[in-house]
Amino acid sequence: MQQRLQKLIAAAGITSRRHAEELIRTGQVTVNGRVITELGTKADPERDHIKVKGRLINLQLSQHVDIYVLLNKPKGYLTSMSDPEGRPLVVDLIPASLGRLHPVGRLDFNTEGLLLLTNDGEFTNLVTSARNQIPKVYKAKVQGTPSDRAIDRLRRGVLIGEHERTAPAEIRKLRESESNSWFEVVLHEGRNQQVRRMFDAIGHSVVRLSRTRIGNLEDKHLRVGEWRKLTATEVKQFKKPKKVKSETGRRRMRVVRR
């Protein structure tokens, strides 16, 4: 059966559908020896020879088994598949026997906490899509104690770049000491180093940061550096259709009528 190339590449576990589209645009995908650059192109993996960067992916499609892993990322690991500087990678913490897994989203080098890895490109696209707004919960230790007014600024949204304003966030103070304070931060977007840049914007640098929850997924018993496979129920939670509020306030599925 013919399917869009970006969907097939994602299904092979090579990358997310979004990145697969970039591979197609830049001429790194061929079908039966012909370079494909048009995103709407379809192929049948049972009849066509599909290559990504010169590598045939048909066998990966026929043998593919979806794997979903939750890792408690340590500080000092890069959320990437490779690094020219030779820094430690999060994928090095996962057994090679699980096959080639890629990170779902990012945690910066000095941030620890929960990180998903998978070979399911569709799942990656679903979790990282801004449209789905899956909340991520962080615990931040910051220098000093920001004023209530400063925290309210972060809750409303703050400039973290010349033309970059954050969306509203949920922020709760956990505790404080003479020199530091701790906050729980809930984000519904995923900008680069967002929590750190938010607190920098109000003059209080983050000295330690960890992600404690992704959507409804958390695991207080998973030690730093450890990993486990997601249960079928946990995977299903991410794949549930998103509900929206109707004008009357009741939750319902969005229906498009023609």
Sequence and secondary structure as in RCSB ss.txt:
>XXXX:A:sequence
MQQRLQKLIAAAGITSRRHAEELIRTGQVTVNGRVITELGTKADPERDHIKVKGRLINLQLSQHVDIYVLLNKPK
GYLTSMSDPEGRPLVVDLIPASLGRLHPVGRLDFNTEGLLLLTNDGEFTNLVTSARNQIPKVYKAKVQGTPSDRA
IDRLRRGVLIGEHERTAPAEIRKLRESESNSWFEVVLHEGRNQQVRRMFDAIGHSVVRLSRTRIGNLEDKHLRVG
EWRKLTATEVKQFKKPKKVKSETGRRRMRVVRR
>XXXX:A:secstr
  EEHHHHHHHTTSS HHHHHHHHHTT EEETTEEE  TT EE TTTS EEETTEE HHHHHH    EEEEEE T
T BSSS  TT   BGGGGS GGG   EEES   TT EEEEEEES HHHHHHHH TTT   EEEEEEEES   HHH
HHHHHH  EEETTEE    EEEEEEE SSEEEEEEEESS  TTHHHHHHHHTT  EEEEEEEEETTB  TT  TT
 EEE  HHHHHHHHS   EE TTS EE      
